[in-house]
Amino acid sequence: MKYTHPDYDPIHKRIRYHRGSAYQYKCIDCEAIAHEWSYIHETDPYDIDNYEPRCKSCHCIYDGVTVNYEPKGEKHGKAKLKERDVIEIRYLYSTGDFSYSELSQLYKISSVHVSDIIKRKYWNHI
């Protein structure tokens, strides 16, 4: 659930304007890609320097919120790829030497799945 303090949106807009998107940073707790700016408890909430980048799960843990979420990436029970495969797919496609179809044959997944990986619809956490 989103925090509903009336100043929430303006403060977060200021943070993004001055510090950029949280996605540009690593989570300060686990080194994954951060997703959100997390308010440092017991500090001035109007000071944009009192926010830290965190991934969603670490943000919930920091705030003491329990969230049920489905495992991502290779931890998901139906995953056919490893994280290194996803990184390779994105790299190989970026070289211009491979098409979606060629990568799908190489990794034994559909070309639609390759497209979704490259466009970060899937595996967007890496």
TANOR-V95481 format. One record per residue. N is the residue number from 1. RES is the residue in one small letter. SS is DSSP state (H for helix, E for strand, - for the rest). PHI is phi as a letter, one per 30 degrees, with the letter a starting at -180 (NA if undefined). D_FIRST is the distance of its C-alpha to the first C-alpha in Angstrom with 2 decimals. Layout:
n=N res=RES ss=SS phi=PHI d_first=D_FIRST
n=N res=RES ss=SS phi=PHI d_first=D_FIRST
This chain:
n=1 res=m ss=- phi=NA d_first=0.00
n=2 res=k ss=- phi=d d_first=3.80
n=3 res=y ss=- phi=d d_first=6.49
n=4 res=t ss=- phi=c d_first=8.69
n=5 res=h ss=- phi=e d_first=12.03
n=6 res=p ss=- phi=e d_first=14.69
n=7 res=d ss=- phi=c d_first=15.98
n=8 res=y ss=H phi=e d_first=12.93
n=9 res=d ss=H phi=d d_first=14.19
n=10 res=p ss=H phi=d d_first=17.86
n=11 res=i ss=H phi=d d_first=17.56
n=12 res=h ss=H phi=d d_first=15.87
n=13 res=k ss=H phi=d d_first=18.51
n=14 res=r ss=H phi=d d_first=21.17
n=15 res=i ss=H phi=d d_first=20.10
n=16 res=r ss=H phi=d d_first=20.27
n=17 res=y ss=H phi=d d_first=23.56
n=18 res=h ss=H phi=d d_first=25.18
n=19 res=r ss=H phi=c d_first=23.90
n=20 res=g ss=- phi=i d_first=22.89
n=21 res=s ss=- phi=d d_first=20.00
n=22 res=a ss=H phi=d d_first=18.45
n=23 res=y ss=H phi=d d_first=19.80
n=24 res=q ss=H phi=d d_first=23.24
n=25 res=y ss=- phi=c d_first=22.82
n=26 res=k ss=E phi=c d_first=22.67
n=27 res=c ss=- phi=d d_first=20.12
n=28 res=i ss=- phi=d d_first=21.88
n=29 res=d ss=- phi=c d_first=21.29
n=30 res=c ss=- phi=b d_first=22.24
n=31 res=e ss=- phi=i d_first=23.86
n=32 res=a ss=- phi=d d_first=21.81
n=33 res=i ss=E phi=d d_first=20.79
n=34 res=a ss=- phi=d d_first=18.00
n=35 res=h ss=- phi=c d_first=15.02
n=36 res=e ss=E phi=b d_first=13.37
n=37 res=w ss=E phi=d d_first=14.86
n=38 res=s ss=E phi=c d_first=14.04
n=39 res=y ss=E phi=d d_first=15.29
n=40 res=i ss=- phi=d d_first=18.23
n=41 res=h ss=- phi=e d_first=17.96
n=42 res=e ss=- phi=i d_first=20.89
n=43 res=t ss=- phi=b d_first=21.87
n=44 res=d ss=- phi=d d_first=22.02
n=45 res=p ss=- phi=d d_first=18.67
n=46 res=y ss=- phi=c d_first=20.87
n=47 res=d ss=- phi=c d_first=22.86
n=48 res=i ss=H phi=d d_first=21.69
n=49 res=d ss=H phi=d d_first=23.51
n=50 res=n ss=H phi=c d_first=21.12
n=51 res=y ss=E phi=b d_first=18.52
n=52 res=e ss=E phi=b d_first=18.97
n=53 res=p ss=E phi=d d_first=18.20
n=54 res=r ss=E phi=b d_first=16.28
n=55 res=c ss=- phi=d d_first=15.40
n=56 res=k ss=H phi=d d_first=11.91
n=57 res=s ss=H phi=d d_first=13.27
n=58 res=c ss=H phi=d d_first=15.12
n=59 res=h ss=H phi=d d_first=12.34
n=60 res=c ss=H phi=d d_first=10.44
n=61 res=i ss=H phi=d d_first=13.94
n=62 res=y ss=H phi=d d_first=14.77
n=63 res=d ss=H phi=d d_first=11.95
n=64 res=g ss=- phi=i d_first=12.79
n=65 res=v ss=- phi=c d_first=9.65
n=66 res=t ss=- phi=c d_first=10.95
n=67 res=v ss=- phi=b d_first=10.00
n=68 res=n ss=- phi=c d_first=12.60
n=69 res=y ss=- phi=b d_first=13.62
n=70 res=e ss=- phi=d d_first=16.96
n=71 res=p ss=- phi=e d_first=19.55
n=72 res=k ss=- phi=c d_first=20.43
n=73 res=g ss=H phi=i d_first=23.89
n=74 res=e ss=H phi=d d_first=26.90
n=75 res=k ss=H phi=d d_first=24.93
n=76 res=h ss=- phi=d d_first=24.02
n=77 res=g ss=- phi=d d_first=26.72
n=78 res=k ss=- phi=c d_first=27.84
n=79 res=a ss=- phi=d d_first=28.18
n=80 res=k ss=- phi=c d_first=31.65
n=81 res=l ss=- phi=c d_first=31.45
n=82 res=k ss=- phi=c d_first=31.11
n=83 res=e ss=H phi=e d_first=29.34
n=84 res=r ss=H phi=d d_first=32.83
n=85 res=d ss=H phi=d d_first=33.59
n=86 res=v ss=H phi=d d_first=30.66
n=87 res=i ss=H phi=d d_first=31.80
n=88 res=e ss=H phi=d d_first=35.35
n=89 res=i ss=H phi=e d_first=34.47
n=90 res=r ss=H phi=d d_first=32.83
n=91 res=y ss=H phi=d d_first=35.78
n=92 res=l ss=H phi=d d_first=38.44
n=93 res=y ss=H phi=d d_first=37.07
n=94 res=s ss=H phi=d d_first=36.93
n=95 res=t ss=- phi=d d_first=40.65
n=96 res=g ss=- phi=i d_first=41.54
n=97 res=d ss=- phi=d d_first=43.72
n=98 res=f ss=- phi=b d_first=41.56
n=99 res=s ss=- phi=c d_first=40.23
n=100 res=y ss=H phi=e d_first=37.28
n=101 res=s ss=H phi=d d_first=39.95
n=102 res=e ss=H phi=d d_first=41.72
n=103 res=l ss=H phi=d d_first=38.60
n=104 res=s ss=H phi=d d_first=37.61
n=105 res=q ss=H phi=d d_first=41.07
n=106 res=l ss=H phi=d d_first=41.01
n=107 res=y ss=H phi=c d_first=37.74
n=108 res=k ss=- phi=h d_first=38.25
n=109 res=i ss=- phi=b d_first=35.08
n=110 res=s ss=- phi=d d_first=34.88
n=111 res=s ss=H phi=d d_first=35.26
n=112 res=v ss=H phi=d d_first=32.06
n=113 res=h ss=H phi=d d_first=30.25
n=114 res=v ss=H phi=d d_first=32.08
n=115 res=s ss=H phi=e d_first=31.01
n=116 res=d ss=H phi=d d_first=27.32
n=117 res=i ss=H phi=d d_first=27.71
n=118 res=i ss=H phi=d d_first=29.50
n=119 res=k ss=- phi=d d_first=27.04
n=120 res=r ss=- phi=i d_first=24.19
n=121 res=k ss=- phi=d d_first=22.59
n=122 res=y ss=- phi=c d_first=23.25
n=123 res=w ss=- phi=h d_first=23.40
n=124 res=n ss=- phi=d d_first=21.44
n=125 res=h ss=- phi=d d_first=20.57
n=126 res=i ss=- phi=b d_first=24.28
